[in-house]
Amino acid sequence: MDLPNDLSRQYVWPGEDFTRIPDWVYTDQWVYEREVQRIFHGRTWNYVGLEAEIPNAGDFIRSNVGPTPVVVSRAEDGSIAVFENRCTHRAAEFCRELTGNVKAFVCPYHQWTYDLRGNLQAVPFRRGVQGQGGMGADFKLSEHNPRQLAVTTHRGVIFASYAHDMESLADYLGPDILREFEATFDGRTLVILGHYRHSLPGNWKLYHENLKDPYHATLLHTFLVTFGLLVAGNKSLMLADPSGRHGVMCSAKSDASKIAAEDKAEMRAFKEGMRLADPRMMDFVPEFDSPWSVTMATIWPNLIVQREMNTLGIRQLIPTGPNEFIMKWTMFGFEGDTEDMTRHRLRQGNLMGPAGFLGLEDNEAIKFVQDGMLRVPGGEHLVKLDPGTPFGTSETLISESAIRAMYRHWREAMAL
Amino acid sequence: MNTASDARLEALLLHAEIDAFNTDYAEKLDRQDLLAWVECFAEDGFYVVISRENFERNQPVGLIYCEGRGMIADRAFALLKTAMFGPRYLRHMISNLSVASQPDGSVQARANFMVIEVLTDRPEPRVLQVGEYRDVFVRVDRALKLKERRCIYDNLLIPTALCIPV
C-alpha cells in the first residue's frame, strides 16, 4: 500500500530520535487498518489460546487474531487448527459458543459444514433437488475453506499466523525473551483458573507501552510502593529483544527497610510500617527458576504474560479500532498445585485484572491518555527518559528506551 | 395464632430484614463508604465478584476475591488510600430477593443486582455490572452479617475497570 502524497505529509514522524510519538499513531483509523493488515495479519505469531482450554478432540474456543474472530479447535489426530470464524457462503460467524465440543462446525444459516480443521465438508443440496438448482459441476469444496492460519505451540501456549512461512517461535522471540517465556511456562501442565474480559477505551499499543514503561510502576501503583513490593531501588531490568518488538519488565522483591531515604522522598506513596490486615496476599512462594519475583512479558503483537509473584496470567489484546481494545485474561496455575497454592494464587489475583489494585489503575491511566489525545488533538507524546540508552534493554526503572525500541520496529513494520 | 401462621410471619420478617440489609448495603456502596461496607461481613466472611462464565465452569477466579474480613478491609483500605481512579457516581440496584432458612440457623438468599455508573467525563450513565448475589447470612449479636456473598455477573466485558465493589 503506497501512500498518496497528501497522506505522506499527514503522517509525519517528528524528528528521527524517537523521543516524540505523534498522536496519529494512536487515534487514526487508516493507521489502525494498516496495523491489522501489516502487523496482526502480517509476519507475526499471535497468541490465540492455551492447550489446556482444548484438551480433547472436538474441543474448541472462539478467539481473535487482531480484531479478526477465529476458531481454535483440536482435531481428531490431536493437532490444533486455527481458522476464520466466517462462513465462506454468506459470511455468517458460524461458531457461536465461547467454548465447547463438537464433531463438526455447522453454520446455522444454511448448514454449510466444516470439519475440525476448518475444511468445508458438506454443502446441503449441493446437487440441487431432482436435478434442478444446486451448485455448478465445477464447484469444489476444497476451494471454499475459511482462511486457515499457520499454528505453532510452545509449552502449552498456542500461536497462529496469517503468514505461512513464519520463522519458528524460538527465532521469533529470540533467546532472551524465550528464556523468560520458559521461566514462566516451565514445563508443568497448566490448569485454567478462569478468565477476565474487559474493554478499554484506548489504543492497543498503550498497553504494550505501559509494560515497557517501568517508570510508571513506582509512581502510579501506590499499593506496590506502600507495601514495599516495588520501589525505585529494587533490583530490576527492562529487557527488550534486539528487534524492539518484545520486552520483559523484571523486578525482584526486596526488603522495604533497606530503601535509601532520598528514594523514599521521591516516592510520595512510601509509608513505612504500613501493614495489611491479611498480608498473605503479598507472600511470594518461590516456584520458578528465575532471579525475578515479577516478570511482565510483552510478546508482539497481542500477548502479555504476567508472572506477578504467584499470580499467573495471559492477557490477550484484541483491538476493535484505533480508540478501543478488548483484553481477555486467562489465569492459570499448574497441575500438582495444592489447594492452598491455588487459593494463594486467587488471593494474590486481587493485584491484577480490571478490579485489581494495580490493574484498575493501568486501565484508568490508559483511558486518560486516550481521552487527552482525542480532546486536545494533534499533539505528541514525550518519551525521552534515559537518553544514555537510546533503544532497548535498560537496567534502570527510570527509562523509556524500550518504548523507543518498540516504535523503531513499528515504523519498519508499518513502512511509516 | 397457630404455628403455621407463626412460621409465615417469621419468613416474612426475615425477608424484610434481608431486604433492608441489602438496601443499606447498596446505600453504603453508592456513598462509596467502604469502611462501613466492610462491617456488612462476618469475621470469616467470604466475598467474591465472579463472572458467570467462570462460575458456570467451576473456575474460581474472581475480579475481587476475599477470604475473611481482613482481606475485605484491605480491599477497602487499598481503594480509599492507594488506588488511582477517576471520579464517578454509582447506583447499586438490588431486587428479586428470595430467602431460604437453613437447619443450621444460617440463611441462604439470592437477589438480582445492577450497578449503574456515571463518570464525570462521560455524558451517559452505563451499566457497569448486572448479575445476581448468592448469599449466606449469619447472626452476629442478633445482627445479620454476610458469611458469603458471591456476586455473579452476566457481562462478558467489564467497561474499563471495576473500582468500587459490587
Interface residues (C-beta under 8 A of the other chain):
Chain A: L98 I192 L193 G194 H195 Y196 R197 H198 S199 L200 P201 L220 T222 F223 T226 A269 L276 A277 D278 M281 I326 M331 T342 R343 L346 R347 G349 N350 G353 P354 A355 G356 F357 G359 L360 E361 N363 E364 A365 K367 F368 D371
Chain B: V49 I50 S51 E53 N54 R57 Q59 P60 V61 G62 L63 I64 Y65 C66 E67 G68 R69 G70 M71 A73 D74 R75 F77 A78 K81 T82 A83 M84 F85 G86 D121 L156 L157 I158 P159 T160 A161 L162 C163
